[in-house]
Amino acid sequence: MNTDKIQEFNALFNNAAIGIIITNQVGEILSINNFGLKQFGYEEKDLEGEKIEILIPQRFRSNHIKHRDNYHGKNANSRPMGMGLDLFAVKKDGTEFPVEVSISPYMTVEGQYAIAFISDITIRKQSEQALLDLNAELEEKVQERTQSLSEALEKEKELNELKSRFVSMASHEFRTPLSTVLSSAYLLSKYSQTEEQPKRDKHIQRIVSSVNMLNDILNDFLSVGKIEEGRIQVRFAEVNITSLINELLSELQPIYKKGQRIEYNHTGEEIAMLDVSLLKHIVMNLLSNAIKFSPEDAVIHISTSNTDGSELVLKVKDNGIGISKEDQEHLFERFFRGANVTNIQGTGLGLHIVAKYAELMNGTIKAESELGEGTEFIITFNLKNDE
């Protein structure tokens, strides 16, 4: 090679903006250009007599020696190294960085050599990782939005179902008492004689009863609305449990069926810290249901227990029509009514309200029932958690 060619080669070699390394057949570094020295942080004298593996992380060196030995020979050709793999090099200070390597063999009279072109792809890898991170973030946001949309659609579906159930229930529950009011009001006008006063009293009572029924339905709607909006304020105060329940038993006597009676017993301390209004509603609802779903001459049992002052257990047990296992799973849902009570008047809100009121007073409710064998509701109030 003439002098001009040598100078031209040296200019290209030392001024190339890529690392270039020349090695012999046993992997010894014969030459490395200026760019390569800067890439790896070495001085040229540092690499004299060193093998190419000095520039490869320790964990890859043994494999690289095998690949190097296999490369030299008749099958040596120009190609990128590590197709489909992530390649890494190591600097003098031990810092690793990702690289792309292209290698080409060449022959001289002295033997076979290899020339490697090394590109530091750190910035590209960082960009790729940033893109992957961005894609992952976008995917996560899409999943979050999809989840939010699914939840919103599910909530809308639930609301539509509730509206349908409400319309169906309301149209049925309002129709009966309103029909009674209209018919009784019409008949009242027909009884004009003094001796017909008992008939007038009967229809007046029917009107009063129907209006009270409508009032109860409306109160249930209002209570559910307040519960859903979080507008129920719990006011804990000392309550004499036995006095309150005995008072409620007296109020309920007018709705007893023929021969029905309620037996009540209490054990332990009579005073507990609860909300009087909410507790009254719970007891009235459970007892009213027990009366409604029990036959004539039935005995209904109610008991309260406050043995150690830490919890109050309220139980109401009837011997009525009972609740199926399937229906028990939905018993405390809004507007739910059991399959065996469709011919008995009710909004399907009472037990939902009872469960929510019990929860507001640190209580839990459960039901134990068998079809045809009655039902027992058990509410346990944690008296130590009241405020």
Secondary structure, 3 states (H helix, E strand, C coil): CCHHHHHHHHHHHHHCCCEEEEEECCCEEEEECHHHHHHHCCCHHHHCCCEHHHHCCHHHHHHHHHHHHHHCCCCCCCEECCCCCCEEEECCCCCEEEEEEEEEEEEECCEEEEEEEEEECHHHHHHHHHHHHHHHHHHHHHHHHHHHHHHHHHHHHHHHHHHHHHHHHHHHHHHHHHHHHHHHHHHHCCCCCHHHHHHHHHHHHHHHHHHHHHHHHHHHHHHHHHHHCCCCCCCCEEEEHHHHHHHHHHHHHHHCCCCCEEEEEEEECCEEEECHHHHHHHHHHHHHHHHHHCCCCCEEEEEEEECCCCEEEEEEECCCCCCCHHHHCCCCCCCCCCCCCCCCCCCCCHHHHHHHHHHHCCEEEEEEECCCCCEEEEEEEEHHHCC
